[in-house]
Amino acid sequence: MESWFNSSSSPPRPSKGTSGRNLGPQATTVHTTTALQSSINAPVTALRRNVHLASHQTLSISPISNPASASGSTVSTSSSSKATIPPTTKRSRYTSEPYTTCNGRRYIADLKNPYPLPCDIPELNRQNLRTVLLTAVYGAPFCAPSLSSKPPKTVLDLGCGTGLWSSTCHDYFTRLGYPDVEFTGLDIVPIAPDLKEQGVNWRFVQHDMRRLQLPFPDESFDMVFLKDMSMAMPIAGSEFPIFEEMLRVLKPGGVIEIWESDATIRALLPQPAIPPHTMDHTLQQAIATGTYPLIPGTGFSASQNSYVQDYNAWISKALEKRMITLLPCTVLSPMMLQEEKLADCGNRRLVVLLGEVRWEREGVGGRTHEGRRPSDSSVSSISKGKGRQIERVVLTDEQLALRSTALLTFVQMVESLEPVLKEASQKGQDEWDRWWAGMMTSLFEQKGVTSGEGLEVGSWWARKL
């Protein structure tokens, strides 16, 4: 396994001021940048450089001055060259006053937009860290198996944010001998730096994806990628408005890939042993990273942590009110399998635990000797009963760092969702501050996620006929 994480330190936890409110974008940026720089040891130098750049860049998200930027779409192929696509809708209040501030965080002010997460540097840092985490867990910036042997020539990165995923993909393909893959990033605000300066064949298109259709001709791209957009563009049953547009702009034979994660936290139960003859690359990668694939027999229970229970109840209430999908990982497979234009559908679902788990330490379930490579983790035997020996898993520093990073991104998510969670909980600011302080103590000092709590994440891919 490539060492994506520095074993010398774990990511620090986010902190708040004495009032419980966020210390502000600058303080949070410095804190999260420290997390990125101290915990990530990417084998690709350009990846580290892009994380650093994305974390430190100045985010200009003041009211949009160019009407075409919001009402139409702006294509930027370099820092000094822009071409405007004719607008398709009228200028709205969202165009002139796009943001509101709450507790030092910046949110979209459009009442018709249910998106509950902030649009500021701390949130971008959280998204960057989650991208690096999932890339490390999956072992590559994509999961579709055909892409390693047949890289795409043109890639569309929807909701590209800072462009970190595109930069990571560029580095990956360059190592395979394909440095000229063309990446197009699309987002509602121009946050991404000019990746051309880092050697990426890159252009940026500014467009609001809620305003279908996408500003590209039919069959424009060999690959279309979408990550963590279910809160911005909710999935209603089997209906995902952007999905048809993704297929429209995808060339025949091209690959579509979607990364998502569920909003609630469950506790993973002890897992059945994986027979050696069923081991493949993805299972070996899961074992190497200390993650757990969702396979037949995977079971869950409710979290035993009272603060996680509170969060689950509040986020369920908040997202239901906004008609946002709570568990997107459960609906993506049926949606893709039912699409007649797609073939070779596949998926990879994992649980990234938030810390060391009691049943792993006690040798109940988890990794067995036959399903573990000696280099992945340390094993010790302990006696139980009448001379009975069971194995206890001791995680490597890299595996512990992955789990610490997963916990950090979860806490950052709770912090980002403070306004909607506070509303759902009906807590005042003082009550919320006390709850937050208790949660931080429980998760970090008391190690309160030892029952198997974890992030449920997944990747889904298919080929267009």
N, C-alpha and C positions, 0 to 999 in steps of 0.2 A: 504493500500500500504506500502510495506517495504520502509524504508527511506534509499535510496541508496546515497543520496546527502546531504551534510551538509548544513543546512539552514543558517548558520552563515556567509557564504561567497560565492561569485561567483568566477568562475575560472578567473584568471588574463589573460590579453591578451598578446600575444607574442610581443616581442619588437626587434627592430633592432638598430644597431649602428648609429652613425651620418652619415655614408656614405650610409645608407640604406641596407647594406649587413648584412647577418646573423652574429651574434656575434660569431658563431662557435659552434661545438657540445657540448662543456662543458657548456657554458653559457646557451644554449637553453635547455639542459638537466635539469639543475638546475631549470630553469624557469618552464618547463612543469612538472617536478616532484612536484614543489610547487602547480601547478594547480591540479594535481592528489590528493595530500595529503590533500589540503585544501577543495576540493569540494566533495570528495567521502567519504561517510560514510557507507561502505558496512556492511550488517549484518553478513557476514561471515568473520571471522578474517583472514583466509587463503587467501581470495581474496585480501584484503588490502596488505598482506605480499607479494603476487606475483606481484601486481602492483608496489610496492616499489622496489622489487628486479629487475623487468624488467626495471624500470626507471633508476636504479643506476648501472646495470651490465656493465662491460667493454665489448664493442663490438669490437671483433677482426675480421675485415674484410679486412685484407691485402691480397695480392695475394695468392691463394690457393696453398699450398705446396704439398698436396697429390693428385696425378693425379686421383686416383679413386674417390675422393670426387666430382670432377666436371665431369669427363668423364663417371663415373659409379654412384654407390650409396653406401653410407656408412651408416651402421646401428650402432647406439650407444645405448646400453641398460643401460649403466652407464658411469660415468665420466672416468673410466679406462678400459672399455671393448669395443672393436669395432670389427665388422666383415665386410668385404668388399665384396660387390656383384660385380661380374665381369663386367668390363666396356663394354658398347655397342657401343660407338662412339669414334672417335679419339680425342686426346687433341687438343684444339683450342686456338686462341688468347685470347678468353674469359677466359680460364683457367689460363693463366699466367698473364694477365693484366685485371682483371675484372672490375676495377673501375676508374672513372675519377672524379676530384673535380671541382665544379663550385660555386663560391661565398661561399666557406666554407662548401658546402654540397657535399655528396658523391653519385654519380650516377653510374649505370651500363654502362660500356664503350662499350658493344657489339653493333655494329651498326645494327645488325639484330634483336635486341630486342627493340620493340617499347615502353617498359615500361617507363613512363615519371617521375615517382616518385623517390626520393632519397632512398638510402639504408644506413641509419645512425640512430643514437640514437634519434634525434628529430622526425624523421618520425616514428620510432617504438613507441615513446611516443604518437604520434597522433593516431596511429592504436590502441594502448592500450586504450586510452581515448574513442575512438569511440566504441570499444568493450564493455567497461563498460557502456557507454551511451545506446547502443542498448539493452544490457542485462537488464538495468533498465527499458527501455521503453517497452520491450516485457514481462517483469516480470519473465523471466527465460533465461538461456543460449541457449534455443532452442524453437521452436514454434510447432513442430510436436506433436499433442496431445497424441499420443500413447506412447511416450517415458516416460512420468511420471508414467504411470501404468505398463509399461513393459520396463524398462531400458535396453539398449544394453549391451552386455558383452564385445564387442570390438569396438573401435571407431577410425576412421582415420580422423585426422585434417590436411587437405591439405593447404599448405601455412601457417603453424602454427605460424611463427614469434617468438615471445617471449614465446609462449605456454600459454598465459593468458586465452584464451577460454577453453583449455583443463583443466586447473587448476580450472576455474570457474565451469565447468561441473562436475568435480570430487567432488567439494564441494557440489554442488546441489544434486548429486546422493547419496553422503554420508549422507546428511540429510534425504534422503528417505530410508536409510538403505542399500545402495548398495555401499560400499566403495572400492570394488575390480574391478570396471570397468577398462579395459585395454585401455590406450590411446596411439596411435602412431602418432607422429607429423612428418610431412614431409615439408622440405623447401630446398631452394637452398644453404643457408648458415646456419651453426650451431649456431644460435643466442640464442635459448631457453636455460635457465638454466636446470640443472638436476632436474627435478620435483620429482624424487624419494626422494630427500631430504625433500620434503614437503609432503611426504606420498602418492604421486600419482603413480599408476601402469603405468609407462611411459617408452617409448623408442622413440628415434629420428632416423629418416632416412634422410640422406642428398641426395637430388636428384633434378635435374632440370626438372620441370613438362612439359616443352616444349618438352622434349625428351621422347615422349611416346615410350614404355609403362611404366606404374608405376611398381616399383620393388616388386610386390606382386603377389602371385598366385590368380587364380580365386576364388571368393566367400570367401574372407578372413575376412570381417568385417560386423558387425551388423548395423553400422551407418557410413556414410561418410559425412563429413562436409566441406564446402568451403565458404570462406568469402572474399568479396571485391577483387576478382581476375580478373575482366573483363579487367582491364588495363594491366595486365600481360599476360593474355591469352584471346585475344579479341574474342567476339562472332560475327561471320560473318553470318548475316541473322539468320537462325535457326541452324547454325553449331557452336558447342562449342566443340573443339577438346578433352578437358579433360572429357567431359560428358560421353562418351562411356566407358572410362577407369574407371570412378567412378562406373558405373553400373557393369562393369566386376568384380571388386574386392568386390562388395557388395553381401552379401548372399541373397538368396531368403527370402522374408519377412523382409529384412532389410530396413532401412530408409535412404534416401538421403535428405540433407537439404542445401540450398544455401542462403546466405545473400548477398544482393547487394544494391547499392545506385546509383542514377543517378548523372551525373557530373554537370549538370546545375541547376540553382536555379530559381524556379518560385514562384509566389505569390498566395497563397491560397485565394480563394474568400470566403465570408461568407457562412457558411455551413448550410444545412437544419437541422431542429430539428430531433433527433433520437427518434422515438416512444418508450415508455417504454416497450411495449410487445416484441420489437425486441432486447432488451438488452441481451447480453451474456457476458461471461468472458472477451473476447478480447475488446469489446466496453467499458466495465467497466474499464479495465486497461488503455485504451486510455484516458478516462475521468479523471481517477486518476492521470495520468502523464501529462495532459494538451496537449496531442498530438491528431491528427485528422486522423481517418482511411479513406482510399479511398473507398468510397461507391458510389452507383448510385446517381448521382446528385452533386458529388464533382466537383468543377470548379476551374480553374486557370486563372491567367492573367500574363502578363509580369511584372517583377519586376519594381518598380518605382525608385529604387536606381540606379543612373548612374554608380556607381562603380560595382555593381552586373551586370548591363547590359554589361559593358566592359568585365568583367570576362566571362560571358556567350558567348559573341562573340569570344573571344580569345580561350577559351577552346574548343569550337566547331570547330574552324579552326585547332587547334593543334591536336585534336584527329582524325579528319577526315584525316589529312595528314598522321597520323600513323595507319590509318585503325583500330582505337579503338572504340568500341561501346560507344556512348555518353549517351544512355538511356537504360542500361541493364534491368531495371525494366520492360520495355515494352515488352521484348522478352522472358523472362524466363517462363512465364505461358504457352504460345503456345508451346514452346520447350518441356516442361515436359508433357503437355497434349497429344502431338502427339507421345510420346514415348510408343510403344506397351508393353514394359517390365514393365511399371509403373502403379500403381493403387492408389486410395485414395489420389489424388493430392490435395494440398491445398496451400493457400498463405495468407499472411498478409502484407498489404501495409499501410504505415503510412506517415504522414507529421509531422516532428519535427520542429516546428517554431523556428526562430532564435531570437525571442524577444517578447515583448508585442505588441499586434496587435491593431490597431486603432478600427477595427470593433468589437473586443471583449470588449474594454473599453466602446464603445458607445452602447453596447447591441444589435448590428445588427448581426443576425446569431449566430454562435458559440454555446455554451451550453445554453440550455433552462432549466427552473426550473424542468420540468418533466424528463429531461435526466441527471440531476446532483445529485450526492449524497451530502448531506450537508457538509460532512467532507472534500470534495475534494477542495473546493474553497470558498472564501467569496463572498457574493452577496449583492449588494446594489441597491436600486431603485432610479431612477432619473426621473424627470418629463420631458415630451416632448409634446408640443402641449396643447390641451385643457384637462388638467388633466390626460393625458395618461401616464401610468407608464411603463417604460421598465427596464430590468435588466442589470446590468453591472457586468461583471465577474472580480473579483480580484484574481489573481493567488496566490497560496501558495508559500512559500519560496522554497519548493522542486521543484515545477513546473518551477519557475523562474530559479533555478539552472540548471535544465535540458536544458532549452533553452539557457542559457548562455554558457553551455558546448557545445551545438550544434554549436553555433556561433564561439566558440573558435576553434573547429575542422575544421570548414569551413575556417577560416582565416589561420590556420596551413596548410590546403590543398593548398590555394593560395600561401603561402610562399614556400611550397615544389615544386610547379609547376612553380616557377619563371622563370627558363630557357626557358621552352616551351611557357609560356605566353608572355614573353618578346619578343621572336622570332615572335610569331603570331601578336603581337601589333606593331612590328617594332620600339620599343622604345629603346633608348640608356639607359645606366645605370642611368644617372642623371634624365632623364624623368621618368624612372620607379620608382626611389626613391621618386620623387614628387607625383607620382600617388599612391604609397603605403602609404605615409604619409596622403594623402587626404582620402584614403579608411579607414584607421584606425580611423581618426577623425570622419568620417561619421558614421561608424558602432558602435563605442564605445561612443564617446562623444556627437554626435548629434542623436544617436538612430535612424539610418537611415533605419532600416528594420522593419517598423511598418505597412507595407502594406500586410503582410502575407507571406513574404519570408520564406522558410523552406527547410530542407533536405528531399528529397523523398527517403525513404528506404523501404526495404521489405525482407520478408523471404518466401521461397518456399520449399515445402517438398512433398515427395511421398514415397510409399512403393513399393519395387521390387516384382514382381510376381514370 
